[in-house]
Protein backbone atom coordinates (compact mmCIF):
# COMPACT_ATOMS: atom_id res chain seq x y z
CA UNK A 1 0.00 0.00 0.00
CA UNK A 2 2.75 2.46 0.92
CA UNK A 3 4.51 1.73 -2.36
CA UNK A 4 1.31 2.51 -4.30
CA UNK A 5 0.84 5.78 -2.39
CA UNK A 6 4.42 6.78 -3.22
CA UNK A 7 3.85 5.82 -6.85
CA UNK A 8 0.61 7.82 -7.03
CA UNK A 9 2.29 10.87 -5.52
CA UNK A 10 5.00 10.66 -8.19
CA UNK A 11 2.39 10.23 -10.91
CA UNK A 12 0.57 13.28 -9.55
CA UNK A 13 3.79 15.29 -9.62
CA UNK A 14 4.24 14.53 -13.30
CA UNK A 15 0.70 14.40 -14.67
CA UNK A 16 -1.53 16.47 -12.35
CA UNK A 17 -2.13 19.17 -14.93
CA UNK A 18 -3.77 16.56 -17.19
CA UNK A 19 -6.51 15.85 -14.64
CA UNK A 20 -9.66 17.84 -13.99
CA UNK A 21 -9.42 20.24 -11.07
CA UNK A 22 -11.76 18.05 -8.98
CA UNK A 23 -9.78 14.88 -9.73
CA UNK A 24 -6.52 16.66 -8.92
CA UNK A 25 -7.92 18.06 -5.66
CA UNK A 26 -9.39 14.73 -4.56
CA UNK A 27 -6.19 12.79 -5.33
CA UNK A 28 -3.91 15.37 -3.70
CA UNK A 29 -6.06 15.58 -0.59
CA UNK A 30 -6.34 11.80 -0.30
CA UNK A 31 -2.74 10.82 -1.05
CA UNK A 32 -0.69 13.89 -0.13
CA UNK A 33 -2.74 15.29 2.76
CA UNK A 34 -4.11 11.90 3.92
CA UNK A 35 -7.69 13.15 4.17
CA UNK A 36 -10.53 10.64 4.32
CA UNK A 37 -13.18 10.36 1.62
CA UNK A 38 -15.65 12.00 3.98
CA UNK A 39 -13.36 14.98 4.60
CA UNK A 40 -12.77 15.45 0.89
CA UNK A 41 -16.49 15.10 0.18
CA UNK A 42 -17.21 17.82 2.72
CA UNK A 43 -14.66 20.15 1.08
CA UNK A 44 -16.07 19.49 -2.40
CA UNK A 45 -19.68 19.41 -1.18
CA UNK A 46 -20.32 16.07 -2.88
CA UNK A 47 -21.01 12.54 -1.66
CA UNK A 48 -18.34 10.11 -0.47
CA UNK A 49 -19.23 7.93 -3.46
CA UNK A 50 -18.54 10.84 -5.81
CA UNK A 51 -15.11 11.32 -4.19
CA UNK A 52 -14.42 7.59 -4.47
CA UNK A 53 -15.31 7.72 -8.17
CA UNK A 54 -13.14 10.82 -8.72
CA UNK A 55 -10.17 9.14 -7.09
CA UNK A 56 -10.57 5.85 -8.99
CA UNK A 57 -10.98 7.61 -12.35
CA UNK A 58 -8.02 9.86 -11.55
CA UNK A 59 -5.83 6.88 -10.61
CA UNK A 60 -6.75 5.13 -13.85
CA UNK A 61 -5.92 8.23 -15.87
CA UNK A 62 -2.57 8.62 -14.12
CA UNK A 63 -1.73 4.97 -14.81
CA UNK A 64 -2.79 5.38 -18.45
CA UNK A 65 -0.64 8.50 -18.89
CA UNK A 66 2.35 6.71 -17.41
CA UNK A 67 1.88 3.65 -19.61
CA UNK A 68 1.77 5.90 -22.69
CA UNK A 69 4.36 8.54 -21.78
CA UNK A 70 6.61 6.78 -19.26
CA UNK A 71 7.87 10.00 -17.65
CA UNK A 72 8.00 8.62 -14.11
CA UNK A 73 9.76 5.47 -15.25
CA UNK A 74 12.35 7.52 -17.13
CA UNK A 75 12.81 9.83 -14.14
CA UNK A 76 13.38 6.88 -11.77
CA UNK A 77 15.87 5.33 -14.18
CA UNK A 78 17.76 8.63 -14.39
CA UNK A 79 17.83 8.89 -10.60
CA UNK A 80 19.32 5.40 -10.41
CA UNK A 81 22.02 6.29 -12.95
CA UNK A 82 22.87 9.50 -11.09
CA UNK A 83 23.28 7.49 -7.88
CA UNK A 84 25.57 5.07 -9.71
CA UNK A 85 27.69 7.95 -11.01
CA UNK A 86 27.90 9.53 -7.56
CA UNK A 87 28.90 6.24 -5.99
CA UNK A 88 31.45 5.62 -8.72
CA UNK A 89 32.97 9.09 -8.32
CA UNK A 90 33.06 8.77 -4.53
CA UNK A 91 34.87 5.42 -4.70
CA UNK A 92 37.42 6.27 -7.39
CA UNK A 93 40.08 8.92 -6.95
CA UNK A 94 41.69 8.46 -10.38
CA UNK A 95 38.74 9.51 -12.53
CA UNK A 96 40.71 10.18 -15.71
CA UNK A 97 40.98 6.48 -16.50
CA UNK A 98 37.22 6.07 -15.87
CA UNK A 99 36.18 8.96 -18.07
CA UNK A 100 34.63 6.71 -20.76
CA UNK A 101 32.53 4.85 -18.18
CA UNK A 102 31.30 8.09 -16.60
CA UNK A 103 30.48 9.54 -20.02
CA UNK A 104 28.56 6.38 -20.96
CA UNK A 105 26.44 6.67 -17.81
CA UNK A 106 25.82 10.36 -18.41
CA UNK A 107 24.80 9.64 -22.01
CA UNK A 108 22.16 7.23 -20.68
CA UNK A 109 20.63 10.12 -18.75
CA UNK A 110 20.65 12.41 -21.77
CA UNK A 111 18.96 9.87 -24.06
C-alpha positions in Angstrom: 0.0 0.0 0.0 2.7 2.5 0.9 4.5 1.7 -2.4 1.3 2.5 -4.3 0.8 5.8 -2.4 4.4 6.8 -3.2 3.8 5.8 -6.8 0.6 7.8 -7.0 2.3 10.9 -5.5 5.0 10.7 -8.2 2.4 10.2 -10.9 0.6 13.3 -9.5 3.8 15.3 -9.6 4.2 14.5 -13.3 0.7 14.4 -14.7 -1.5 16.5 -12.3 -2.1 19.2 -14.9 -3.8 16.6 -17.2 -6.5 15.8 -14.6 -9.7 17.8 -14.0 -9.4 20.2 -11.1 -11.8 18.0 -9.0 -9.8 14.9 -9.7 -6.5 16.7 -8.9 -7.9 18.1 -5.7 -9.4 14.7 -4.6 -6.2 12.8 -5.3 -3.9 15.4 -3.7 -6.1 15.6 -0.6 -6.3 11.8 -0.3 -2.7 10.8 -1.1 -0.7 13.9 -0.1 -2.7 15.3 2.8 -4.1 11.9 3.9 -7.7 13.1 4.2 -10.5 10.6 4.3 -13.2 10.4 1.6 -15.7 12.0 4.0 -13.4 15.0 4.6 -12.8 15.4 0.9 -16.5 15.1 0.2 -17.2 17.8 2.7 -14.7 20.1 1.1 -16.1 19.5 -2.4 -19.7 19.4 -1.2 -20.3 16.1 -2.9 -21.0 12.5 -1.7 -18.3 10.1 -0.5 -19.2 7.9 -3.5 -18.5 10.8 -5.8 -15.1 11.3 -4.2 -14.4 7.6 -4.5 -15.3 7.7 -8.2 -13.1 10.8 -8.7 -10.2 9.1 -7.1 -10.6 5.9 -9.0 -11.0 7.6 -12.3 -8.0 9.9 -11.5 -5.8 6.9 -10.6 -6.8 5.1 -13.8 -5.9 8.2 -15.9 -2.6 8.6 -14.1 -1.7 5.0 -14.8 -2.8 5.4 -18.4 -0.6 8.5 -18.9 2.4 6.7 -17.4 1.9 3.7 -19.6 1.8 5.9 -22.7 4.4 8.5 -21.8 6.6 6.8 -19.3 7.9 10.0 -17.7 8.0 8.6 -14.1 9.8 5.5 -15.2 12.3 7.5 -17.1 12.8 9.8 -14.1 13.4 6.9 -11.8 15.9 5.3 -14.2 17.8 8.6 -14.4 17.8 8.9 -10.6 19.3 5.4 -10.4 22.0 6.3 -12.9 22.9 9.5 -11.1 23.3 7.5 -7.9 25.6 5.1 -9.7 27.7 7.9 -11.0 27.9 9.5 -7.6 28.9 6.2 -6.0 31.5 5.6 -8.7 33.0 9.1 -8.3 33.1 8.8 -4.5 34.9 5.4 -4.7 37.4 6.3 -7.4 40.1 8.9 -7.0 41.7 8.5 -10.4 38.7 9.5 -12.5 40.7 10.2 -15.7 41.0 6.5 -16.5 37.2 6.1 -15.9 36.2 9.0 -18.1 34.6 6.7 -20.8 32.5 4.9 -18.2 31.3 8.1 -16.6 30.5 9.5 -20.0 28.6 6.4 -21.0 26.4 6.7 -17.8 25.8 10.4 -18.4 24.8 9.6 -22.0 22.2 7.2 -20.7 20.6 10.1 -18.7 20.6 12.4 -21.8 19.0 9.9 -24.1 
